[in-house]
Amino acid sequence: MADDAPAFDAASDVLTATAQGRLRSIIERLERLEEDKQAVMVDMKEVFAEAKGEGYDVKVLRKVLRLRKQDKAKRQEEEAILDLYLSALGEI
């Protein structure tokens, strides 16, 4: 059976030693960042558990964090639109 795929020179599909070293460096950095990310997630879980133990509502804490990340003007605009929609539905 004849293969119609183009023939590749073995040397052309191998990275240079410099490129291989750079790739290894990038992958290792990403792996360390993944480890750091996991450690931060564990720390956050512990802080949320602590807050819950002190009677705070974790769901609301997460919402507060999300809102504090937003630009104040953007947050106010979204709140005004939410109020408008709820008012139009007779909810408030």
Backbone as a chain_set.jsonl record, in Angstrom:
{"seq": "MADDAPAFDAASDVLTATAQGRLRSIIERLERLEEDKQAVMVDMKEVFAEAKGEGYDVKVLRKVLRLRKQDKAKRQEEEAILDLYLSALGEI", "coords": {"N": [[0.844, -1.167, 0.0], [0.692, 2.096, -0.934], [1.895, 5.085, 0.515], [0.586, 8.25, 0.526], [1.369, 10.44, 1.952], [3.492, 13.253, 2.497], [7.04, 12.914, 2.41], [9.184, 13.321, 5.177], [12.098, 14.934, 6.178], [14.15, 13.633, 8.601], [15.735, 15.254, 10.187], [14.519, 17.743, 10.004], [12.262, 17.768, 11.61], [13.065, 17.828, 14.186], [13.8, 19.594, 17.092], [16.198, 22.191, 17.584], [19.067, 22.058, 19.742], [19.133, 24.32, 21.359], [16.468, 25.234, 21.146], [15.194, 23.051, 22.275], [16.14, 23.178, 24.892], [15.055, 25.635, 25.67], [12.309, 25.071, 25.438], [12.099, 23.072, 27.41], [12.677, 24.63, 29.66], [10.503, 26.424, 29.662], [8.338, 24.639, 30.034], [9.005, 23.571, 32.554], [8.826, 25.879, 34.142], [6.086, 26.413, 33.863], [5.076, 24.139, 35.111], [5.961, 24.571, 37.751], [4.482, 26.857, 38.33], [1.907, 25.783, 38.199], [2.016, 24.126, 40.441], [2.314, 26.097, 42.421], [-0.13, 27.392, 42.07], [-1.9, 25.379, 42.864], [-1.192, 25.228, 45.554], [-1.969, 27.774, 46.443], [-4.723, 27.574, 46.013], [-5.374, 25.621, 47.913], [-4.719, 27.042, 50.226], [-6.613, 29.129, 50.034], [-8.972, 27.664, 50.294], [-8.725, 26.844, 52.92], [-8.883, 29.327, 54.246], [-11.476, 30.119, 53.545], [-12.854, 28.074, 54.859], [-12.199, 28.696, 57.483], [-13.45, 31.211, 57.702], [-16.099, 30.41, 57.354], [-16.381, 28.874, 59.626], [-16.406, 30.872, 61.485], [-18.83, 31.939, 61.092], [-19.366, 33.377, 58.788], [-20.846, 33.836, 55.546], [-19.881, 31.912, 52.987], [-20.513, 31.894, 50.26], [-21.389, 34.496, 49.851], [-19.047, 35.846, 50.515], [-17.414, 35.093, 48.369], [-18.786, 36.387, 46.341], [-18.395, 39.048, 47.103], [-15.626, 39.238, 46.752], [-15.514, 38.94, 43.962], [-16.964, 41.209, 43.147], [-15.358, 43.265, 44.138], [-13.22, 43.134, 42.448], [-14.124, 44.269, 40.158], [-14.409, 47.292, 38.229], [-15.47, 50.257, 39.82], [-17.384, 51.998, 38.598], [-18.351, 50.377, 36.55], [-19.485, 48.327, 38.045], [-21.516, 49.747, 39.391], [-23.086, 50.466, 37.21], [-23.969, 47.947, 36.321], [-25.445, 47.194, 38.587], [-27.471, 49.13, 38.512], [-28.783, 48.458, 36.147], [-29.627, 45.902, 36.842], [-31.41, 46.544, 38.936], [-33.3, 47.98, 37.418], [-34.299, 45.945, 35.703], [-35.365, 44.138, 37.62], [-37.288, 45.77, 38.768], [-38.945, 46.188, 36.561], [-39.982, 43.684, 36.358], [-41.529, 43.588, 38.563], [-40.399, 42.779, 40.908], [-39.166, 44.281, 42.83]], "CA": [[0.0, 0.0, 0.0], [1.512, 3.295, -1.055], [1.504, 6.164, 1.413], [0.626, 9.503, -0.213], [1.827, 11.517, 2.827], [4.807, 13.74, 2.096], [8.164, 12.399, 3.178], [9.809, 14.351, 5.99], [13.494, 14.746, 6.537], [14.17, 13.413, 10.041], [16.385, 16.386, 10.856], [13.678, 18.934, 9.987], [11.211, 17.733, 12.626], [13.704, 17.779, 15.496], [14.166, 20.924, 17.56], [17.617, 22.404, 17.87], [19.384, 21.908, 21.166], [18.724, 25.566, 22.011], [15.006, 25.227, 21.218], [14.81, 22.02, 23.234], [16.41, 23.72, 26.224], [14.063, 26.687, 25.933], [11.035, 24.388, 25.65], [12.161, 22.433, 28.731], [12.608, 25.708, 30.635], [9.118, 26.909, 29.695], [7.502, 23.594, 30.641], [9.313, 23.489, 33.985], [8.239, 27.068, 34.775], [4.633, 26.209, 33.923], [4.818, 23.129, 36.14], [6.108, 25.213, 39.06], [3.323, 27.74, 38.513], [0.764, 24.915, 38.513], [2.173, 23.733, 41.846], [2.002, 27.292, 43.214], [-1.574, 27.612, 41.946], [-2.556, 24.402, 43.726], [-0.939, 25.623, 46.947], [-2.824, 28.941, 46.715], [-6.102, 27.081, 46.102], [-5.5, 24.961, 49.217], [-4.74, 28.123, 51.22], [-7.913, 29.814, 49.953], [-9.973, 26.755, 50.847], [-8.579, 26.909, 54.377], [-9.383, 30.622, 54.717], [-12.938, 30.06, 53.441], [-13.326, 27.205, 55.943], [-12.066, 29.494, 58.706], [-14.517, 32.212, 57.677], [-17.36, 29.699, 57.581], [-16.374, 28.501, 61.04], [-16.702, 32.075, 62.269], [-20.198, 32.343, 60.82], [-19.526, 34.14, 57.543], [-21.431, 33.126, 54.412], [-18.815, 31.762, 51.997], [-21.042, 32.274, 48.955], [-21.396, 35.958, 49.813], [-17.646, 36.265, 50.475], [-16.952, 34.929, 46.982], [-19.401, 37.456, 45.562], [-17.7, 40.281, 47.483], [-14.334, 39.211, 46.054], [-15.774, 39.176, 42.535], [-17.382, 42.605, 42.979], [-14.223, 44.156, 44.411], [-12.33, 43.095, 41.279], [-14.715, 45.086, 39.108], [-14.336, 48.742, 38.271], [-16.617, 50.762, 40.571], [-18.403, 52.52, 37.668], [-18.945, 49.226, 35.856], [-20.325, 47.646, 39.039], [-22.705, 50.573, 39.603], [-23.903, 50.349, 36.006], [-24.623, 46.635, 36.363], [-26.448, 47.229, 39.654], [-28.594, 49.957, 38.042], [-29.509, 47.656, 35.157], [-30.295, 44.844, 37.601], [-32.564, 47.173, 39.595], [-34.275, 48.282, 36.375], [-34.923, 44.688, 35.28], [-36.182, 43.613, 38.712], [-38.43, 46.669, 38.882], [-39.816, 45.919, 35.439], [-40.634, 42.396, 36.628], [-42.326, 43.718, 39.762], [-39.718, 42.069, 41.994], [-38.762, 45.201, 43.899]], "C": [[0.889, 1.23, 0.0], [0.97, 4.381, -0.143], [1.661, 7.473, 0.655], [1.095, 10.676, 0.653], [3.212, 11.961, 2.398], [5.89, 13.161, 2.997], [8.809, 13.563, 3.931], [11.249, 13.972, 6.252], [13.535, 14.651, 8.062], [14.771, 14.601, 10.778], [15.47, 17.601, 10.933], [12.6, 18.929, 11.056], [11.778, 17.6, 14.042], [14.11, 19.192, 15.876], [15.669, 21.013, 17.776], [17.836, 22.253, 19.367], [18.958, 23.143, 21.942], [17.212, 25.605, 22.193], [14.52, 24.194, 22.223], [15.014, 22.515, 24.659], [15.396, 24.778, 26.613], [12.701, 26.083, 26.225], [10.996, 23.746, 27.032], [12.019, 23.486, 29.832], [11.177, 26.225, 30.784], [8.207, 25.906, 30.387], [7.745, 23.509, 32.139], [8.756, 24.693, 34.738], [6.729, 26.918, 34.923], [4.273, 25.179, 34.986], [4.946, 23.722, 37.54], [4.926, 26.141, 39.353], [2.065, 26.939, 38.837], [0.824, 24.469, 39.967], [1.827, 24.9, 42.767], [0.5, 27.55, 43.224], [-2.337, 26.641, 42.854], [-2.383, 24.769, 45.193], [-1.824, 26.808, 47.335], [-4.275, 28.49, 46.868], [-6.345, 26.39, 47.446], [-5.575, 26.021, 50.315], [-6.085, 28.844, 51.226], [-9.017, 28.952, 50.548], [-9.929, 26.796, 52.377], [-9.135, 28.214, 54.94], [-10.907, 30.662, 54.628], [-13.518, 29.183, 54.549], [-13.26, 27.937, 57.28], [-13.188, 30.52, 58.801], [-15.863, 31.562, 57.956], [-17.489, 29.303, 59.045], [-16.69, 29.67, 61.957], [-18.073, 32.646, 61.943], [-20.413, 33.164, 59.562], [-20.078, 33.243, 56.441], [-20.394, 33.102, 53.284], [-19.284, 32.191, 50.605], [-21.022, 33.794, 48.796], [-19.956, 36.489, 49.786], [-17.085, 36.165, 49.061], [-17.521, 36.036, 46.089], [-18.718, 38.798, 45.849], [-16.347, 40.355, 46.772], [-14.507, 39.537, 44.577], [-16.128, 40.642, 42.28], [-16.227, 43.568, 43.184], [-13.213, 44.172, 43.263], [-12.822, 44.023, 40.177], [-14.425, 46.571, 39.327], [-15.606, 49.255, 38.942], [-17.733, 51.255, 39.652], [-19.109, 51.381, 36.947], [-19.891, 48.483, 36.798], [-21.612, 48.421, 39.273], [-23.643, 50.494, 38.415], [-24.662, 49.027, 35.998], [-25.715, 46.587, 37.426], [-27.677, 48.023, 39.228], [-29.438, 49.183, 37.033], [-30.267, 46.527, 35.855], [-31.539, 45.387, 38.293], [-33.677, 47.478, 38.592], [-35.028, 47.015, 35.957], [-35.84, 44.125, 36.365], [-37.427, 44.466, 38.902], [-39.449, 46.395, 37.766], [-40.59, 44.611, 35.624], [-41.496, 42.442, 37.881], [-41.705, 43.021, 40.968], [-39.285, 42.989, 43.124], [-39.688, 46.397, 43.912]], "O": [[1.754, 1.371, 0.865], [-0.24, 4.58, -0.036], [2.756, 7.782, 0.185], [1.212, 11.794, 0.152], [4.025, 11.137, 1.979], [5.678, 12.948, 4.191], [8.959, 14.657, 3.386], [11.563, 12.812, 6.517], [12.995, 15.523, 8.742], [14.345, 14.915, 11.889], [15.623, 18.42, 11.839], [12.066, 19.988, 11.384], [11.045, 17.294, 14.982], [14.701, 19.908, 15.068], [16.322, 20.025, 18.111], [16.892, 22.315, 20.155], [18.472, 23.028, 23.067], [16.723, 25.965, 23.264], [13.548, 24.43, 22.941], [14.169, 22.299, 25.527], [14.933, 24.816, 27.753], [12.009, 26.519, 27.145], [9.998, 23.852, 27.745], [11.322, 23.261, 30.821], [10.7, 26.437, 31.898], [7.394, 26.282, 31.231], [6.797, 23.388, 32.915], [8.264, 24.544, 35.857], [6.16, 27.246, 35.964], [3.272, 25.333, 35.686], [4.139, 23.419, 38.419], [4.435, 26.2, 40.48], [1.25, 27.365, 39.655], [-0.198, 24.437, 40.652], [1.133, 24.724, 43.769], [-0.073, 27.885, 44.26], [-3.294, 27.026, 43.524], [-3.316, 24.637, 45.985], [-2.368, 26.838, 48.438], [-4.981, 28.969, 47.755], [-7.405, 26.559, 48.048], [-6.394, 25.916, 51.228], [-6.634, 29.137, 52.288], [-9.901, 29.462, 51.235], [-10.966, 26.783, 53.039], [-9.782, 28.215, 55.988], [-11.565, 31.179, 55.531], [-14.559, 29.512, 55.117], [-14.161, 27.81, 58.11], [-13.803, 30.68, 59.855], [-16.674, 32.102, 58.708], [-18.569, 29.385, 59.63], [-17.182, 29.482, 63.069], [-18.446, 33.705, 62.448], [-21.531, 33.605, 59.296], [-19.809, 32.043, 56.409], [-20.071, 34.137, 52.702], [-18.515, 32.793, 49.855], [-20.678, 34.31, 47.733], [-19.677, 37.476, 49.106], [-16.363, 37.054, 48.611], [-16.839, 36.552, 45.205], [-18.493, 39.589, 44.933], [-15.968, 41.405, 46.254], [-13.74, 40.314, 44.009], [-15.653, 41.244, 41.317], [-16.123, 44.576, 42.485], [-12.44, 45.12, 43.127], [-12.035, 44.505, 39.363], [-14.227, 47.03, 40.452], [-16.697, 48.753, 38.671], [-18.905, 50.964, 39.895], [-20.325, 51.418, 36.756], [-20.972, 48.059, 36.39], [-22.687, 47.826, 39.346], [-24.862, 50.458, 38.585], [-25.856, 48.992, 35.702], [-26.78, 46.012, 37.204], [-28.802, 47.637, 39.544], [-30.666, 49.248, 37.066], [-31.409, 46.23, 35.505], [-32.6, 44.765, 38.245], [-34.854, 47.262, 38.88], [-36.256, 47.02, 35.87], [-36.954, 43.688, 36.076], [-38.506, 43.938, 39.169], [-40.656, 46.375, 38.004], [-41.7, 44.451, 35.116], [-42.129, 41.445, 38.231], [-42.399, 42.708, 41.936], [-39.062, 42.537, 44.247], [-39.524, 47.295, 44.737]]}, "num_chains": 1, "name": "protein.A"}
